[in-house]
Amino acid sequence: MKKLAYAGLGFLATGLAIAVVVTQHASWWQLVVFAIAPDIALLVGMSPGLARGQLHPRAVPFYNAVHRYWAPAVLVVITYLLHSPEWMAAGLAWIAHISFDRSLGFGLRTPEGFQRT
């Protein structure tokens, strides 16, 4: 049930981000970049000699930081108050990314780089 709720939040955030871009005639690049950018931590965390599914411990703090809801939520609130639709769409895309990850079972990492259960 929890994964379904995360998927629903992901679709809601995606729909809102697209609606903001379309109705406010905003540019798309922030939406696209922020939908993909949190996974840069996976590239930073790749290293030979790790177990299957393990992220290098040096990348765990960055990975966990960009896969929490507080930062994109703050971005959405601030950009709403400042009337900045491009960056609001970016925050919503970031929220969608996190939500879809969680709906697929990808959550935060342990200090050793494994998925938390």
Residue, then its C-alpha position, 0 to 999 in steps of 0.5 A: m500500500k505504501k508503494l502505491a501511495y508513493a507512486g500516486l504522489g509521483f504521478l501527482a507531482t509529475g502532472l503538477a510540474i507539467a501543468v506549471v510549465v505548460t500553463q505558465h509558459a515556463s522552460w522545460w529544462q529545469l523539469v528535465v534536469f531535476a527529474i534526472a539529477p538525483d541519480i548523479a549520486l549513483l554515478v559518484g557511488m560506482s566503484p569496483g569491488l562493491a557488492r551487488g546493489q551497494l553504493h560506495p560509502r563516500a556517495v551515501p551522504f550525497y545520495n541520501a541528501v538528494h533523496r529526501y523530501w525536505a529540500p524539494a519541498v522547500l524549493v517548491v514553497i519558496t518558488y511559489l512565494l517568489h512566483s518562479p514557475e520554472w523552479m517550482a516545476a524543478g522542485l515538483a520533478w525532484i519530488a516525483h523522482i523521489s516518489f517513483d524511486r520509493s514506489l519501486g523500493f529504492g529508499l535511503r542507504t545505510p552508511e555502508g551503501f546498501q538499501r535500508t529495509 
